[in-house]
């Protein structure tokens, strides 16, 4: 049995065979790079991106730890001040002398036997 080639397929094959491809001529100077080189470049790129991400996350973690320690010291300081205020309030509630002293200091009250002297 003999195969017959139709005219369309013959034209297509001849056009591809005899017509010089302009892209082939333009890229003819580019050297062919083996597949293992492409694979190595991809692996190196992924490794570089991974290391960059790791370093950035470590830097952010370090900043977060320093921020946490700063906030913790401020909270501890505020708790200490709060405890002092609670102790002072309890002292004012239970001790009449402390209440009188606090009233004189904060409200600028005068006892009945004190004399106020204005100093220019």
C-alpha positions in Angstrom: 0.0 0.0 0.0 1.3 3.3 -1.0 0.8 6.4 1.0 -0.2 9.5 -0.7 0.7 12.9 0.6 -1.8 15.6 0.0 -0.8 18.9 -1.3 -1.4 20.8 2.0 0.9 18.7 4.1 3.5 18.8 1.4 3.4 22.6 1.3 3.7 22.8 5.1 6.7 20.5 5.3 8.4 22.3 2.5 7.8 25.7 4.0 9.3 24.5 7.3 12.2 22.8 5.7 13.3 25.5 3.2 12.3 28.7 4.9 15.0 29.9 7.3 13.5 30.8 10.7 14.3 34.4 11.8 14.2 33.4 15.5 16.8 30.7 14.9 19.1 33.1 13.1 18.7 35.7 15.9 19.3 33.2 18.7 22.1 31.4 16.9 24.7 33.2 18.9 23.2 32.1 22.3 25.0 29.1 23.7 23.0 26.0 24.6 22.8 25.5 28.4 22.5 21.9 29.6 19.5 20.9 31.8 21.6 20.3 34.9 22.8 23.9 34.8 19.2 25.1 34.7 18.4 22.8 37.6 21.4 24.1 39.6 20.4 27.7 39.0 16.8 27.0 40.2 18.1 25.2 43.3 20.5 28.1 44.1 17.7 30.7 43.6 15.4 28.8 45.9 18.2 28.4 48.5 19.0 32.2 48.3 15.3 33.1 48.8 15.0 30.7 51.7 18.0 32.0 53.4 16.8 35.6 52.9 13.4 34.8 54.4 15.1 33.0 57.3 17.3 35.9 58.1 14.4 38.4 57.8 12.2 36.2 60.2 15.1 36.0 62.7 15.5 39.7 62.7 11.7 40.2 63.2 11.8 37.7 66.0 14.7 39.5 67.7 12.8 42.9 67.4 9.7 41.3 68.9 11.7 39.9 71.8 13.2 43.3 72.6 9.9 45.0 72.3 8.4 42.3 74.6 11.1 42.9 77.2 10.6 46.6 77.1 6.9 46.4 77.5 7.3 43.8 80.3 9.6 46.2 82.3 7.1 49.0 81.9 4.3 46.7 83.1 6.3 45.6 86.1 7.1 49.3 86.9 3.4 50.2 86.6 2.5 47.2 88.9 5.0 48.5 91.5 3.5 52.0 91.4 0.0 50.5 91.6 1.0 48.5 94.7 2.5 51.6 96.3 -0.8 53.5 95.7 -2.8 50.6 97.1 -0.7 50.5 100.2 -0.9 54.3 100.6 -4.7 54.2 100.1 -5.1 51.4 102.7 -2.9 53.4 105.1 -5.1 56.5 104.6 -8.2 54.5 105.2 -7.0 52.9 108.5 -4.7 55.6 110.0 -6.4 59.0 110.8 -3.0 60.7 111.0 -2.1 59.6 107.5 -5.5 60.7 106.3 -5.0 64.2 107.8 -1.5 64.4 106.4 -2.7 63.4 102.9 -5.5 65.9 103.1 -3.1 68.7 104.1 -0.6 67.9 101.3 -3.1 67.3 98.5 -5.9 69.8 99.3 -3.7 72.3 101.1 -5.9 72.3 104.2 -4.8 74.0 107.4 -5.4 72.8 110.9 -7.4 74.9 113.3 -4.2 76.0 115.2 -2.0 76.7 112.2 -1.2 80.1 110.8 -0.7 80.7 107.1 2.1 83.1 106.2 2.4 84.2 102.6 6.0 84.5 101.4 6.5 86.8 98.4 
